[in-house]
């Protein structure tokens, strides 16, 4: 008799304020690649972020399921929701606060914090909790940020 | 459960860092409790870097309130029953 081990392959993408253009592009890319790798992807964000993603991906080829950010935090805090992988987008102090919160609420998850925008390095220096980081001063052009993400997720060889 | 936005919060700090919020609560309030991220006050789960300082000032609670686009505010709202719950569940030391 063989035993099947249940492997949690849920991925939670936590989006920040959509004012920095690269976030939506990288979010769509990341959601699509993770889904292709077998993850069950859930995108959490405020109404504006989710509208941007839904309009850009009107056939739902990439983003999968979506959830309001406040509701998602509540469900994770109340242990109604879990994730094996959590990716947090941060381009301001609030983003770092969300990342710290996810670190605390999902202690067993792989946490990747994508720090971008004009103050990326300064923001990343303030991260004092365990996580993997991708740091790039990207605002409009997602190219270098994508490279960093590809390295972290082991996709570099297939896309370079 | 009340919504924080409906409690007419007084904004004490706007666009603050989590560290600035913690420092102001510790400086301003004689009664300070420390909670972990995700702790719920009214309908809001607190976001931030632990330990998060929450103050009690008479019948009011002072807490950080984070929104993705606007950053973190330090707000003062009527505490109601949340004050007693905070006294039971919060820690007196970080």
gemmi code that builds the backbone of each chain (N, CA, C; Angstrom):
import gemmi

chains = {
    "A": [
        ("UNK", (0.845, -1.184, 0.000), (0.000, 0.000, 0.000), (0.886, 1.241, 0.000)),
        ("UNK", (0.519, 2.157, -0.809), (1.303, 3.396, -0.846), (0.546, 4.505, -0.123)),
        ("UNK", (1.272, 5.344, 0.529), (0.632, 6.479, 1.184), (0.913, 7.729, 0.367)),
        ("UNK", (-0.113, 8.516, 0.207), (0.055, 9.758, -0.538), (0.187, 10.904, 0.443)),
        ("UNK", (1.293, 11.612, 0.366), (1.496, 12.736, 1.250), (0.866, 13.968, 0.622)),
        ("UNK", (0.048, 14.649, 1.409), (-0.577, 15.850, 0.873), (0.438, 16.998, 0.873)),
        ("UNK", (0.645, 17.572, -0.278), (1.590, 18.670, -0.384), (0.810, 19.965, -0.580)),
        ("UNK", (1.015, 20.894, 0.334), (0.324, 22.176, 0.231), (1.013, 23.027, -0.829)),
        ("UNK", (0.325, 23.303, -1.911), (0.899, 24.119, -2.970), (0.063, 25.363, -3.197)),
        ("UNK", (-0.351, 25.968, -2.077), (-1.110, 27.202, -2.188), (-0.150, 28.384, -2.128)),
        ("UNK", (-0.381, 29.334, -3.016), (0.457, 30.536, -3.042), (-0.424, 31.764, -2.865)),
        ("UNK", (-0.028, 32.606, -1.935), (-0.774, 33.835, -1.678), (0.072, 35.022, -2.123)),
        ("UNK", (-0.453, 35.809, -3.050), (0.242, 37.023, -3.495), (-0.439, 38.222, -2.842)),
        ("UNK", (0.316, 38.977, -2.065), (-0.237, 40.129, -1.352), (0.239, 41.401, -2.055)),
        ("UNK", (-0.711, 42.083, -2.662), (-0.376, 43.271, -3.443), (-0.484, 44.535, -2.593)),
        ("UNK", (0.395, 45.492, -2.909), (0.338, 46.787, -2.239), (-0.431, 47.780, -3.085)),
        ("UNK", (-0.314, 49.047, -2.732), (-0.965, 50.113, -3.485), (-0.519, 50.057, -4.954)),
        ("UNK", (-1.443, 50.218, -5.895), (-1.074, 50.051, -7.311), (-0.409, 51.258, -7.954)),
        ("UNK", (0.034, 52.232, -7.173), (0.537, 53.465, -7.804), (1.870, 53.273, -8.544)),
        ("UNK", (2.623, 52.225, -8.256), (3.877, 51.992, -8.977), (3.595, 50.989, -10.103)),
        ("UNK", (3.804, 51.405, -11.356), (3.327, 50.613, -12.501), (3.858, 49.181, -12.590)),
        ("UNK", (5.081, 48.923, -12.160), (5.624, 47.574, -12.353), (4.871, 46.498, -11.574)),
        ("UNK", (4.173, 46.890, -10.535), (3.546, 45.873, -9.689), (2.552, 45.002, -10.468)),
        ("UNK", (1.684, 45.633, -11.271), (0.661, 44.852, -11.975), (1.308, 43.887, -12.967)),
        ("UNK", (2.320, 44.369, -13.696), (2.981, 43.512, -14.691), (3.655, 42.328, -14.012)),
        ("UNK", (4.396, 42.613, -12.945), (5.096, 41.535, -12.236), (4.092, 40.595, -11.561)),
        ("UNK", (3.014, 41.153, -11.058), (1.989, 40.327, -10.414), (1.371, 39.334, -11.380)),
        ("UNK", (1.031, 39.811, -12.579), (0.457, 38.919, -13.592), (1.462, 37.847, -13.985)),
        ("UNK", (2.701, 38.276, -14.165), (3.763, 37.327, -14.547), (3.937, 36.256, -13.466)),
        ("UNK", (4.046, 36.714, -12.231), (4.296, 35.796, -11.122), (3.123, 34.830, -10.923)),
        ("UNK", (1.907, 35.359, -10.995), (0.730, 34.503, -10.820), (0.695, 33.429, -11.912)),
        ("UNK", (0.989, 33.835, -13.144), (0.975, 32.875, -14.243), (2.054, 31.820, -14.105)),
        ("UNK", (3.261, 32.249, -13.731), (4.361, 31.278, -13.614), (4.128, 30.308, -12.457)),
        ("UNK", (3.648, 30.838, -11.347), (3.402, 29.961, -10.193), (2.296, 28.956, -10.499)),
        ("UNK", (1.254, 29.400, -11.196), (0.176, 28.480, -11.578), (0.724, 27.389, -12.499)),
        ("UNK", (1.610, 27.807, -13.392), (2.218, 26.836, -14.310), (3.062, 25.817, -13.535)),
        ("UNK", (3.646, 26.265, -12.424), (4.433, 25.363, -11.577), (3.567, 24.508, -10.655)),
        ("UNK", (2.262, 24.658, -10.761), (1.374, 23.802, -9.969), (0.807, 24.439, -8.723)),
        ("UNK", (1.078, 25.712, -8.497), (0.538, 26.367, -7.306), (-0.920, 26.765, -7.520)),
        ("UNK", (-1.679, 26.699, -6.451), (-3.038, 27.233, -6.432), (-2.894, 28.686, -5.966)),
        ("UNK", (-3.017, 29.623, -6.905), (-2.655, 31.023, -6.619), (-3.875, 31.827, -6.185)),
        ("UNK", (-3.693, 32.587, -5.117), (-4.725, 33.512, -4.650), (-4.106, 34.901, -4.584)),
        ("UNK", (-4.739, 35.875, -5.239), (-4.233, 37.251, -5.245), (-5.045, 38.095, -4.275)),
        ("UNK", (-4.371, 38.733, -3.319), (-5.044, 39.582, -2.337), (-4.635, 41.029, -2.554)),
        ("UNK", (-5.611, 41.907, -2.572), (-5.303, 43.321, -2.755), (-6.511, 44.176, -2.464)),
        ("UNK", (-6.302, 45.496, -2.523), (-7.446, 46.384, -2.329), (-8.261, 46.414, -3.626)),
        ("UNK", (-9.441, 47.026, -3.625), (-10.301, 46.975, -4.821), (-9.614, 47.503, -6.086)),
        ("UNK", (-8.796, 48.530, -5.977), (-8.138, 49.084, -7.173), (-7.144, 48.095, -7.766)),
        ("UNK", (-6.349, 47.472, -6.931), (-5.375, 46.485, -7.423), (-6.100, 45.336, -8.119)),
        ("UNK", (-7.118, 44.829, -7.466), (-7.822, 43.677, -8.038), (-8.504, 44.056, -9.347)),
        ("UNK", (-9.024, 45.282, -9.439), (-9.644, 45.725, -10.694), (-8.590, 45.812, -11.800)),
        ("UNK", (-7.421, 46.334, -11.477), (-6.344, 46.399, -12.469), (-5.999, 45.004, -12.988)),
        ("UNK", (-5.881, 44.072, -12.094), (-5.514, 42.713, -12.491), (-6.622, 42.062, -13.314)),
        ("UNK", (-7.854, 42.238, -12.869), (-8.981, 41.589, -13.574), (-9.168, 42.167, -14.973)),
        ("UNK", (-9.005, 43.488, -15.108), (-9.167, 44.107, -16.426), (-8.020, 43.684, -17.355)),
        ("UNK", (-6.808, 43.648, -16.809), (-5.654, 43.266, -17.633), (-5.737, 41.807, -18.065)),
        ("UNK", (-6.308, 40.981, -17.197), (-6.347, 39.539, -17.436), (-7.807, 39.105, -17.515)),
        ("UNK", (-8.526, 39.666, -18.491), (-9.980, 39.498, -18.525), (-10.397, 38.054, -18.775)),
        ("UNK", (-9.503, 37.247, -19.324), (-9.842, 35.833, -19.505), (-9.388, 34.980, -18.310)),
        ("UNK", (-8.820, 35.645, -17.305), (-8.325, 34.922, -16.134), (-7.326, 33.828, -16.526)),
        ("UNK", (-6.428, 34.180, -17.397), (-5.392, 33.236, -17.814), (-4.311, 33.112, -16.740)),
        ("UNK", (-4.106, 34.172, -15.977), (-2.954, 34.224, -15.067), (-3.329, 34.328, -13.592)),
        ("UNK", (-4.245, 35.238, -13.261), (-4.360, 35.601, -11.844), (-5.123, 34.601, -10.982)),
        ("UNK", (-5.953, 33.784, -11.546), (-6.700, 32.819, -10.723), (-7.691, 33.516, -9.806)),
        ("UNK", (-7.759, 33.045, -8.574), (-8.734, 33.598, -7.637), (-8.228, 34.891, -6.995)),
        ("UNK", (-9.169, 35.731, -6.563), (-8.796, 36.986, -5.912), (-9.574, 37.135, -4.605)),
        ("UNK", (-9.022, 37.960, -3.715), (-9.710, 38.198, -2.431), (-9.348, 39.599, -1.937)),
        ("UNK", (-10.295, 40.240, -1.289), (-10.033, 41.548, -0.682), (-8.959, 41.409, 0.392)),
        ("UNK", (-8.045, 42.343, 0.406), (-6.881, 42.242, 1.297), (-7.267, 42.169, 2.778)),
        ("UNK", (-8.160, 43.052, 3.210), (-8.547, 43.059, 4.633), (-9.197, 41.725, 5.024)),
        ("UNK", (-10.041, 41.224, 4.124), (-10.696, 39.941, 4.407), (-9.669, 38.814, 4.491)),
        ("UNK", (-8.707, 38.863, 3.584), (-7.664, 37.833, 3.560), (-6.858, 37.842, 4.865)),
        ("UNK", (-6.454, 39.041, 5.295), (-5.680, 39.135, 6.542), (-6.503, 38.559, 7.706)),
        ("UNK", (-7.775, 38.904, 7.733), (-8.642, 38.398, 8.795), (-8.725, 36.880, 8.784)),
        ("UNK", (-8.881, 36.312, 7.598), (-9.010, 34.849, 7.508), (-7.706, 34.150, 7.884)),
        ("UNK", (-6.579, 34.737, 7.507), (-5.291, 34.134, 7.883), (-5.097, 34.258, 9.397)),
        ("UNK", (-5.437, 35.430, 9.943), (-5.277, 35.647, 11.391), (-6.148, 34.681, 12.187)),
        ("UNK", (-7.317, 34.383, 11.644), (-8.240, 33.481, 12.354), (-8.007, 32.009, 11.984)),
        ("UNK", (-6.902, 31.750, 11.289), (-6.492, 30.382, 10.911), (-7.490, 29.704, 9.976)),
        ("UNK", (-8.250, 30.486, 9.247), (-9.183, 29.908, 8.275), (-8.518, 29.746, 6.918)),
        ("UNK", (-7.362, 30.327, 6.769), (-6.666, 30.274, 5.487), (-5.177, 30.097, 5.746)),
        ("UNK", (-4.526, 29.315, 4.874), (-3.093, 29.079, 5.019), (-2.436, 29.227, 3.647)),
        ("UNK", (-1.129, 29.250, 3.620), (-0.412, 29.277, 2.342), (0.971, 28.686, 2.556)),
        ("UNK", (1.424, 27.928, 1.582), (2.778, 27.379, 1.649), (3.792, 28.409, 1.174)),
        ("UNK", (3.354, 29.260, 0.260), (4.204, 30.330, -0.279), (3.436, 31.631, -0.191)),
        ("UNK", (4.113, 32.658, 0.307), (3.492, 33.981, 0.359), (4.468, 34.982, -0.267)),
        ("UNK", (3.968, 35.726, -1.228), (4.786, 36.760, -1.864), (4.132, 38.105, -1.573)),
        ("UNK", (4.905, 39.021, -0.995), (4.364, 40.342, -0.657), (5.060, 41.401, -1.500)),
        ("UNK", (4.280, 42.253, -2.109), (4.821, 43.374, -2.873), (4.912, 44.593, -1.954)),
        ("UNK", (6.093, 45.229, -1.917), (6.263, 46.360, -0.998), (7.033, 47.484, -1.679)),
        ("UNK", (6.408, 48.630, -1.768), (7.133, 49.800, -2.279), (7.006, 50.979, -1.317)),
        ("UNK", (6.447, 50.730, -0.157), (6.369, 51.759, 0.886), (6.377, 51.076, 2.255)),
        ("UNK", (6.360, 51.891, 3.269), (6.425, 51.347, 4.629), (5.236, 50.437, 4.938)),
        ("UNK", (4.085, 50.777, 4.374), (2.908, 49.929, 4.602), (3.146, 48.522, 4.052)),
        ("UNK", (3.801, 48.442, 2.904), (4.102, 47.130, 2.319), (4.977, 46.287, 3.238)),
        ("UNK", (5.949, 46.941, 3.869), (6.820, 46.208, 4.804), (6.012, 45.745, 6.020)),
        ("UNK", (5.070, 46.584, 6.444), (4.213, 46.194, 7.572), (3.365, 44.971, 7.215)),
        ("UNK", (2.848, 44.949, 5.998), (2.073, 43.776, 5.561), (2.967, 42.536, 5.506)),
        ("UNK", (4.194, 42.709, 5.016), (5.117, 41.567, 4.945), (5.429, 41.035, 6.350)),
        ("UNK", (5.678, 41.943, 7.285), (5.964, 41.521, 8.667), (4.761, 40.786, 9.256)),
        ("UNK", (3.585, 41.277, 8.921), (2.358, 40.637, 9.411), (2.232, 39.217, 8.849)),
        ("UNK", (2.498, 39.061, 7.558), (2.396, 37.729, 6.955), (3.461, 36.787, 7.533)),
        ("UNK", (4.647, 37.336, 7.816), (5.687, 36.502, 8.444), (5.183, 35.949, 9.765)),
        ("UNK", (4.550, 36.820, 10.539), (4.063, 36.400, 11.843), (2.898, 35.412, 11.711)),
        ("UNK", (1.989, 35.699, 10.781), (0.774, 34.880, 10.670), (1.014, 33.546, 9.966)),
        ("UNK", (2.035, 33.495, 9.114), (2.339, 32.258, 8.368), (3.783, 31.831, 8.668)),
        ("UNK", (4.051, 31.394, 9.897), (5.441, 31.117, 10.272), (6.085, 29.982, 9.484)),
        ("UNK", (5.270, 29.068, 8.958), (5.836, 27.936, 8.227), (5.939, 28.162, 6.730)),
        ("UNK", (5.459, 29.295, 6.266), (5.424, 29.528, 4.821), (6.757, 30.055, 4.303)),
        ("UNK", (7.011, 29.770, 3.037), (8.121, 30.443, 2.368), (7.643, 31.862, 2.073)),
        ("UNK", (8.376, 32.858, 2.562), (7.970, 34.255, 2.370), (8.983, 34.955, 1.471)),
        ("UNK", (8.478, 35.491, 0.379), (9.320, 36.265, -0.535), (8.772, 37.684, -0.554)),
        ("UNK", (9.626, 38.664, -0.253), (9.204, 40.066, -0.283), (9.841, 40.738, -1.497)),
        ("UNK", (9.000, 41.261, -2.364), (9.481, 41.962, -3.552), (9.459, 43.450, -3.236)),
        ("UNK", (10.648, 44.023, -3.068), (10.761, 45.434, -2.697), (11.148, 46.216, -3.942)),
        ("UNK", (10.350, 47.196, -4.310), (10.571, 47.918, -5.552), (10.224, 49.393, -5.344)),
        ("UNK", (10.357, 50.176, -6.420), (10.080, 51.610, -6.302), (11.346, 52.387, -5.989)),
        ("UNK", (11.208, 53.706, -5.958), (12.386, 54.592, -5.833), (13.142, 54.403, -4.523)),
        ("UNK", (12.460, 54.000, -3.469), (13.128, 53.849, -2.159), (13.371, 52.382, -1.805)),
        ("UNK", (13.527, 51.543, -2.827), (13.591, 50.097, -2.584), (14.703, 49.711, -1.604)),
        ("UNK", (15.903, 50.258, -1.823), (17.021, 49.813, -0.975), (16.833, 50.248, 0.475)),
        ("UNK", (16.365, 51.466, 0.645), (16.133, 51.979, 1.996), (15.054, 51.149, 2.707)),
        ("UNK", (14.002, 50.830, 1.976), (12.928, 50.014, 2.562), (13.428, 48.620, 2.921)),
        ("UNK", (14.185, 48.019, 2.007), (14.668, 46.658, 2.234), (15.593, 46.595, 3.454)),
        ("UNK", (16.330, 47.682, 3.686), (17.241, 47.715, 4.842), (16.467, 47.637, 6.159)),
        ("UNK", (15.213, 48.006, 6.123), (14.404, 47.975, 7.346), (13.744, 46.636, 7.621)),
        ("UNK", (13.958, 45.668, 6.748), (13.342, 44.340, 6.961), (14.208, 43.547, 7.941)),
        ("UNK", (13.633, 43.257, 9.092), (14.402, 42.562, 10.131), (13.816, 41.195, 10.450)),
        ("UNK", (12.938, 40.695, 9.607), (12.335, 39.377, 9.849), (12.807, 38.427, 8.756)),
        ("UNK", (12.797, 37.128, 9.022), (13.311, 36.170, 8.041), (12.439, 36.083, 6.793)),
        ("UNK", (13.057, 36.269, 5.656), (12.352, 36.166, 4.371), (13.389, 36.180, 3.257)),
        ("UNK", (12.939, 35.835, 2.061), (13.768, 36.030, 0.879), (13.374, 37.382, 0.276)),
        ("UNK", (14.354, 38.089, -0.253), (14.059, 39.429, -0.774), (14.481, 39.555, -2.229)),
        ("UNK", (13.679, 40.236, -3.001), (14.077, 40.689, -4.327), (13.979, 42.204, -4.267)),
        ("UNK", (15.092, 42.886, -4.456), (15.120, 44.341, -4.272), (15.583, 45.005, -5.555)),
        ("UNK", (14.783, 45.910, -6.061), (15.128, 46.598, -7.311), (14.421, 47.949, -7.337)),
        ("UNK", (15.148, 48.983, -7.783), (14.541, 50.315, -7.823), (13.589, 50.479, -9.011)),
        ("UNK", (12.910, 49.462, -9.368), (12.044, 49.505, -10.546), (10.783, 50.318, -10.276)),
        ("UNK", (10.426, 51.161, -11.231), (9.182, 51.930, -11.150), (8.320, 51.652, -12.382)),
        ("UNK", (8.907, 51.916, -13.556), (8.151, 51.731, -14.799), (8.567, 50.475, -15.570)),
        ("UNK", (9.844, 50.119, -15.495), (10.356, 49.007, -16.302), (10.555, 47.766, -15.428)),
        ("UNK", (9.802, 46.718, -15.663), (9.886, 45.536, -14.794), (11.025, 44.570, -15.132)),
        ("UNK", (11.833, 44.887, -16.129), (12.827, 43.925, -16.625), (13.778, 43.395, -15.562)),
        ("UNK", (14.427, 44.292, -14.830), (15.409, 43.842, -13.824), (14.727, 43.151, -12.647)),
        ("UNK", (13.554, 43.632, -12.330), (12.810, 43.000, -11.228), (12.434, 41.561, -11.609)),
        ("UNK", (12.030, 41.384, -12.843), (11.680, 40.046, -13.324), (12.883, 39.114, -13.226)),
        ("UNK", (14.071, 39.632, -13.576), (15.284, 38.808, -13.493), (15.513, 38.333, -12.063)),
        ("UNK", (15.370, 39.246, -11.128), (15.553, 38.883, -9.719), (14.557, 37.832, -9.274)),
        ("UNK", (13.325, 37.982, -9.715), (12.280, 37.013, -9.357), (12.577, 35.654, -9.992)),
        ("UNK", (13.015, 35.686, -11.234), (13.357, 34.424, -11.914), (14.457, 33.685, -11.157)),
        ("UNK", (15.416, 34.450, -10.616), (16.506, 33.810, -9.860), (15.972, 33.170, -8.589)),
        ("UNK", (15.142, 33.897, -7.873), (14.623, 33.388, -6.602), (13.784, 32.122, -6.806)),
        ("UNK", (13.026, 32.100, -7.891), (12.141, 30.956, -8.117), (12.739, 29.903, -9.046)),
        ("UNK", (13.975, 30.103, -9.441), (14.628, 29.095, -10.272), (14.149, 29.072, -11.709)),
        ("UNK", (13.692, 30.198, -12.223), (13.176, 30.264, -13.588), (14.176, 30.908, -14.547)),
        ("UNK", (15.332, 31.288, -14.022), (16.271, 32.094, -14.807), (16.645, 31.403, -16.118)),
        ("UNK", (16.959, 30.097, -16.037), (17.452, 29.400, -17.214), (16.398, 29.317, -18.310)),
        ("UNK", (15.130, 29.222, -17.888), (14.079, 29.024, -18.889), (13.620, 30.301, -19.545)),
        ("UNK", (13.981, 31.482, -18.979), (13.451, 32.723, -19.560), (14.532, 33.683, -20.031)),
        ("UNK", (15.798, 33.415, -19.759), (16.848, 34.371, -20.122), (17.237, 34.181, -21.576)),
    ],
    "B": [
        ("UNK", (-20.331, 44.306, 14.983), (-19.017, 44.863, 15.343), (-18.815, 46.187, 14.624)),
        ("UNK", (-18.336, 47.187, 15.335), (-18.177, 48.519, 14.745), (-17.027, 48.549, 13.741)),
        ("UNK", (-17.169, 49.430, 12.763), (-16.105, 49.638, 11.797), (-15.295, 50.842, 12.266)),
        ("UNK", (-13.982, 50.744, 12.202), (-13.142, 51.836, 12.705), (-13.443, 53.139, 11.971)),
        ("UNK", (-13.686, 53.068, 10.683), (-13.971, 54.281, 9.919), (-15.229, 54.984, 10.429)),
        ("UNK", (-16.161, 54.214, 11.008), (-17.406, 54.811, 11.491), (-17.260, 55.394, 12.893)),
        ("UNK", (-16.114, 55.176, 13.508), (-15.914, 55.660, 14.876), (-15.327, 57.071, 14.902)),
        ("UNK", (-15.278, 57.693, 13.736), (-14.759, 59.053, 13.616), (-13.373, 59.172, 14.261)),
        ("UNK", (-12.406, 58.415, 13.766), (-11.092, 58.406, 14.415), (-10.373, 59.745, 14.338)),
        ("UNK", (-9.706, 60.073, 15.423), (-8.844, 61.256, 15.425), (-7.464, 60.794, 14.949)),
        ("UNK", (-6.935, 61.441, 13.949), (-5.637, 61.034, 13.404), (-4.533, 61.767, 14.166)),
        ("UNK", (-3.669, 60.991, 14.814), (-2.563, 61.580, 15.574), (-1.291, 61.641, 14.741)),
        ("UNK", (-1.073, 60.652, 13.901), (0.066, 60.636, 12.975), (-0.446, 60.171, 11.625)),
        ("UNK", (0.106, 60.740, 10.576), (-0.330, 60.388, 9.227), (0.905, 59.983, 8.424)),
        ("UNK", (0.824, 58.907, 7.655), (1.967, 58.480, 6.845), (3.176, 58.134, 7.695)),
        ("UNK", (2.940, 57.587, 8.852), (4.029, 57.303, 9.789), (4.603, 55.910, 9.550)),
        ("UNK", (5.797, 55.686, 10.055), (6.355, 54.336, 10.019), (5.842, 53.580, 11.240)),
        ("UNK", (5.959, 52.221, 11.184), (5.515, 51.450, 12.342), (6.333, 51.810, 13.585)),
        ("UNK", (7.603, 52.151, 13.365), (8.464, 52.511, 14.506), (8.019, 53.837, 15.127)),
        ("UNK", (7.635, 54.793, 14.295), (7.166, 56.083, 14.808), (5.874, 55.923, 15.601)),
        ("UNK", (5.005, 55.046, 15.105), (3.738, 54.806, 15.819), (4.002, 54.200, 17.205)),
        ("UNK", (4.880, 53.209, 17.217), (5.190, 52.556, 18.490), (5.790, 53.574, 19.479)),
        ("UNK", (6.720, 54.391, 18.988), (7.380, 55.372, 19.854), (6.367, 56.371, 20.406)),
        ("UNK", (5.421, 56.805, 19.584), (4.468, 57.807, 20.061), (3.505, 57.227, 21.086)),
        ("UNK", (3.071, 55.972, 20.860), (2.177, 55.332, 21.846), (2.902, 55.197, 23.179)),
        ("UNK", (4.163, 54.758, 23.118), (4.915, 54.552, 24.366), (5.171, 55.881, 25.083)),
        ("UNK", (5.345, 56.949, 24.321), (5.636, 58.251, 24.930), (4.368, 58.896, 25.483)),
        ("UNK", (3.269, 58.718, 24.776), (2.045, 59.451, 25.098), (1.172, 58.770, 26.148)),
        ("UNK", (1.132, 57.428, 26.123), (0.160, 56.710, 26.954), (0.814, 56.110, 28.193)),
        ("UNK", (0.130, 56.257, 29.312), (0.634, 55.616, 30.538), (0.267, 54.145, 30.549)),
        ("UNK", (-0.808, 53.800, 29.861), (-1.255, 52.401, 29.813), (-1.013, 51.879, 28.391)),
        ("UNK", (0.033, 51.050, 28.247), (0.405, 50.540, 26.926), (0.342, 49.011, 26.948)),
        ("UNK", (-0.233, 48.444, 25.889), (-0.274, 46.985, 25.741), (0.372, 46.620, 24.416)),
        ("UNK", (0.990, 45.455, 24.386), (1.641, 44.994, 23.157), (0.864, 43.796, 22.612)),
        ("UNK", (0.583, 43.856, 21.327), (-0.154, 42.771, 20.670), (0.621, 42.341, 19.430)),
        ("UNK", (0.231, 41.215, 18.890), (0.890, 40.688, 17.691), (0.111, 41.088, 16.444)),
        ("UNK", (0.760, 41.051, 15.282), (0.046, 41.350, 14.042), (-1.160, 40.423, 13.889)),
        ("UNK", (-2.245, 40.999, 13.375), (-3.460, 40.211, 13.200), (-4.433, 40.361, 14.360)),
        ("UNK", (-3.978, 40.957, 15.479), (-4.887, 41.169, 16.612), (-6.041, 42.051, 16.141)),
        ("UNK", (-7.270, 41.638, 16.472), (-8.438, 42.372, 15.970), (-8.950, 43.369, 16.999)),
        ("UNK", (-9.101, 44.616, 16.550), (-9.782, 45.633, 17.348), (-10.960, 46.111, 16.509)),
        ("UNK", (-12.147, 46.008, 17.059), (-13.379, 46.226, 16.286), (-13.330, 45.294, 15.070)),
        ("UNK", (-13.459, 45.836, 13.862), (-13.492, 44.936, 12.696), (-12.141, 44.888, 11.999)),
        ("UNK", (-11.111, 45.405, 12.629), (-9.835, 45.575, 11.942), (-8.742, 44.715, 12.550)),
        ("UNK", (-8.048, 43.978, 11.701), (-6.890, 43.223, 12.153), (-5.662, 44.128, 12.014)),
        ("UNK", (-4.932, 44.305, 13.099), (-3.820, 45.250, 13.093), (-2.659, 44.693, 12.267)),
        ("UNK", (-2.131, 45.553, 11.426), (-1.003, 45.223, 10.568), (0.241, 45.850, 11.177)),
        ("UNK", (1.380, 45.167, 11.077), (2.597, 45.829, 11.531), (3.698, 44.881, 11.930)),
        ("UNK", (4.794, 45.491, 12.343), (5.961, 44.742, 12.786), (5.816, 44.501, 14.279)),
        ("UNK", (5.855, 43.250, 14.719), (5.674, 42.994, 16.152), (6.891, 43.413, 16.971)),
        ("UNK", (6.685, 43.797, 18.220), (5.414, 43.917, 18.919), (4.744, 45.255, 18.599)),
        ("UNK", (3.435, 45.239, 18.485), (2.688, 46.451, 18.139), (2.147, 47.071, 19.428)),
        ("UNK", (2.484, 48.340, 19.620), (2.051, 49.027, 20.841), (0.664, 49.639, 20.620)),
        ("UNK", (-0.231, 49.361, 21.568), (-1.581, 49.936, 21.546), (-1.784, 50.618, 22.901)),
        ("UNK", (-2.249, 51.852, 22.868), (-2.379, 52.603, 24.108), (-3.830, 52.767, 24.530)),
        ("UNK", (-4.001, 52.915, 25.839), (-5.316, 53.243, 26.384), (-5.198, 54.612, 27.038)),
        ("UNK", (-6.131, 55.488, 26.665), (-6.122, 56.860, 27.188), (-7.550, 57.187, 27.607)),
        ("UNK", (-7.823, 57.179, 28.865), (-9.199, 57.329, 29.372), (-10.098, 56.266, 28.724)),
        ("UNK", (-11.099, 56.714, 27.982), (-12.004, 55.747, 27.343), (-11.659, 55.527, 25.874)),
        ("UNK", (-10.446, 55.918, 25.493), (-10.043, 55.807, 24.089), (-8.905, 54.798, 23.919)),
        ("UNK", (-8.837, 54.248, 22.707), (-7.724, 53.374, 22.331), (-6.916, 54.084, 21.259)),
        ("UNK", (-5.603, 53.998, 21.371), (-4.718, 54.565, 20.349), (-4.005, 53.403, 19.670)),
        ("UNK", (-4.169, 53.307, 18.351), (-3.616, 52.147, 17.637), (-3.132, 52.537, 16.239)),
        ("UNK", (-2.187, 51.767, 15.697), (-1.789, 52.004, 14.303), (-2.806, 51.386, 13.357)),
        ("UNK", (-3.047, 52.068, 12.262), (-4.061, 51.629, 11.286), (-3.441, 51.773, 9.904)),
        ("UNK", (-3.234, 50.648, 9.229), (-2.471, 50.659, 7.971), (-3.383, 50.419, 6.780)),
        ("UNK", (-3.224, 51.241, 5.764), (-3.891, 51.044, 4.485), (-2.812, 51.029, 3.410)),
        ("UNK", (-2.927, 50.144, 2.416), (-1.841, 49.998, 1.434), (-1.444, 51.295, 0.733)),
        ("UNK", (-2.420, 52.126, 0.388), (-2.098, 53.335, -0.390), (-1.740, 54.535, 0.474)),
        ("UNK", (-2.168, 54.548, 1.700), (-1.993, 55.741, 2.522), (-1.003, 55.542, 3.657)),
        ("UNK", (-0.452, 54.367, 3.753), (0.517, 54.112, 4.803), (-0.153, 53.891, 6.141)),
        ("UNK", (0.610, 54.169, 7.181), (0.109, 53.890, 8.522), (-0.298, 55.183, 9.227)),
        ("UNK", (-1.456, 55.159, 9.825), (-1.946, 56.259, 10.645), (-1.898, 55.794, 12.104)),
        ("UNK", (-1.642, 56.717, 12.986), (-1.874, 56.421, 14.388), (-3.188, 57.103, 14.728)),
        ("UNK", (-4.172, 56.322, 15.168), (-5.501, 56.894, 15.380), (-5.962, 56.699, 16.819)),
        ("UNK", (-6.907, 57.557, 17.208), (-7.492, 57.513, 18.542), (-8.999, 57.364, 18.382)),
        ("UNK", (-9.520, 56.257, 18.917), (-10.955, 55.980, 18.751), (-11.564, 55.617, 20.112)),
        ("UNK", (-12.878, 55.837, 20.263), (-13.534, 55.394, 21.504), (-13.342, 53.880, 21.668)),
        ("UNK", (-12.913, 53.472, 22.842), (-12.504, 52.072, 23.019), (-13.626, 51.109, 23.303)),
        ("UNK", (-14.644, 51.572, 24.037), (-15.768, 50.684, 24.388), (-15.281, 49.404, 25.045)),
        ("UNK", (-15.887, 48.307, 24.657), (-15.550, 47.009, 25.270), (-14.165, 46.512, 24.858)),
        ("UNK", (-13.617, 47.113, 23.827), (-12.290, 46.674, 23.368), (-11.202, 46.965, 24.406)),
        ("UNK", (-11.451, 47.951, 25.264), (-10.438, 48.289, 26.271), (-10.253, 47.123, 27.246)),
        ("UNK", (-11.356, 46.586, 27.715), (-11.265, 45.462, 28.664), (-10.643, 44.235, 27.993)),
        ("UNK", (-11.008, 44.016, 26.736), (-10.440, 42.864, 26.014), (-8.930, 43.044, 25.829)),
        ("UNK", (-8.535, 44.285, 25.547), (-7.103, 44.577, 25.389), (-6.367, 44.358, 26.708)),
        ("UNK", (-6.966, 44.747, 27.802), (-6.327, 44.561, 29.117), (-6.166, 43.074, 29.434)),
        ("UNK", (-7.116, 42.269, 28.956), (-7.030, 40.824, 29.199), (-6.025, 40.156, 28.257)),
        ("UNK", (-6.017, 40.565, 27.011), (-5.254, 39.828, 25.996), (-3.903, 40.443, 25.668)),
        ("UNK", (-3.737, 41.731, 25.910), (-2.473, 42.380, 25.582), (-1.395, 42.081, 26.605)),
        ("UNK", (-0.135, 42.296, 26.197), (0.991, 42.108, 27.117), (1.466, 43.473, 27.605)),
        ("UNK", (1.933, 43.546, 28.827), (2.407, 44.828, 29.346), (3.837, 45.115, 28.922)),
        ("UNK", (4.553, 44.092, 28.466), (5.939, 44.284, 27.995), (6.048, 43.837, 26.541)),
        ("UNK", (6.966, 44.459, 25.798), (7.122, 44.059, 24.386), (7.503, 42.603, 24.250)),
    ],
}
model = gemmi.Model(1)
for chain_id, residues in chains.items():
    chain = gemmi.Chain(chain_id)
    for i, (resn, *xyz) in enumerate(residues, 1):
        res = gemmi.Residue()
        res.name, res.seqid = resn, gemmi.SeqId(i, " ")
        for name, pos in zip(("N", "CA", "C"), xyz):
            atom = gemmi.Atom()
            atom.name, atom.element = name, gemmi.Element(name[0])
            atom.pos, atom.b_iso = gemmi.Position(*pos), 0.0
            res.add_atom(atom)
        chain.add_residue(res)
    model.add_chain(chain)
structure = gemmi.Structure()
structure.add_model(model)
structure.setup_entities()
